[in-house]
């Protein structure tokens, strides 16, 4: 029984460990600083874009490597245009009003920034609560508009995962290099 409980808790422990590492790296990269976030929103400082693109490339290659080795199984969630639009609006408004995204809020709270603790954490809790309360009404309505199921680019093109992953990774790395060369 105890081994079964530990097996169920292990993913939580790994999630906590990687969350702490991610927060530390966000801090070291400067992405938990309001001025850096504001600079990104004003298109004068691309630190956040470079951090996120680096994370996307690393995560994409890592996940698909682990999938190819049989270490993980992907559980693709269904999506829709409605979900993306509503989610993007909620995320964008919160980001624009406070200057933090959920990940950088956690890092900024860890740094002791009061605006992230009061405004950010309160916004996450209130926003999550409102969404949970409204979800039953939204589920069959706007969130279902433009449903595309669990489609991925490799499935769409009917090709091996790596025929999409490698070119996308190369393009993102080239974009990162271009941003660096442009001094952004």
VENSUL-V924135 format. One record per residue. N is the residue number from 0. D_CENTER is the distance of its C-alpha to the mean C-alpha in Angstrom with 2 decimals. Layout:
BEGIN
n d_center
N D_CENTER
N D_CENTER
END
This chain:
BEGIN
n d_center
0 34.66
1 33.18
2 31.68
3 30.02
4 28.54
5 27.30
6 25.74
7 23.82
8 22.73
9 21.73
10 18.16
11 17.74
12 19.25
13 17.09
14 13.92
15 15.58
16 16.66
17 13.43
18 11.85
19 14.93
20 14.74
21 11.21
22 12.60
23 15.77
24 14.38
25 12.56
26 16.02
27 17.98
28 16.22
29 17.06
30 13.69
31 14.85
32 17.92
33 18.52
34 20.56
35 17.92
36 15.45
37 18.55
38 19.53
39 16.33
40 16.98
41 20.58
42 19.81
43 21.89
44 19.50
45 16.83
46 15.76
47 12.18
48 11.98
49 13.69
50 11.51
51 8.28
52 10.63
53 12.17
54 9.20
55 8.67
56 12.45
57 12.91
58 10.58
59 12.05
60 15.49
61 15.30
62 14.26
63 16.85
64 19.36
65 19.15
66 19.49
67 22.47
68 24.04
69 23.79
70 21.88
71 19.10
72 19.16
73 16.27
74 16.25
75 14.93
76 14.60
77 16.62
78 15.34
79 17.28
80 17.56
81 18.27
82 15.08
83 13.07
84 15.52
85 15.65
86 11.94
87 11.73
88 14.88
89 13.96
90 10.82
91 13.04
92 16.04
93 14.59
94 13.18
95 16.59
96 18.71
97 17.50
98 15.81
99 12.79
100 9.23
101 8.70
102 7.84
103 10.71
104 12.80
105 13.01
106 13.98
107 16.36
108 17.91
109 18.53
110 20.25
111 22.36
112 21.41
113 23.09
114 21.38
115 17.97
116 19.80
117 21.92
118 20.02
119 16.39
120 17.06
121 19.63
122 17.40
123 14.78
124 17.81
125 19.75
126 17.06
127 16.16
128 19.92
129 20.74
130 18.30
131 19.72
132 23.19
133 22.79
134 20.97
135 24.32
136 25.59
137 22.54
138 22.01
139 25.08
140 24.97
141 22.41
142 19.47
143 21.67
144 22.54
145 21.90
146 20.93
147 20.06
148 19.69
149 17.84
150 18.48
151 16.84
152 18.20
153 20.42
154 21.80
155 22.38
156 24.31
157 25.82
158 25.29
159 24.28
160 20.56
161 21.48
162 23.11
163 19.78
164 17.59
165 20.11
166 20.77
167 17.14
168 16.67
169 19.97
170 19.13
171 15.97
172 18.16
173 20.90
174 18.78
175 17.93
176 21.66
177 22.63
178 20.68
179 22.40
180 25.75
181 25.53
182 25.03
183 21.85
END
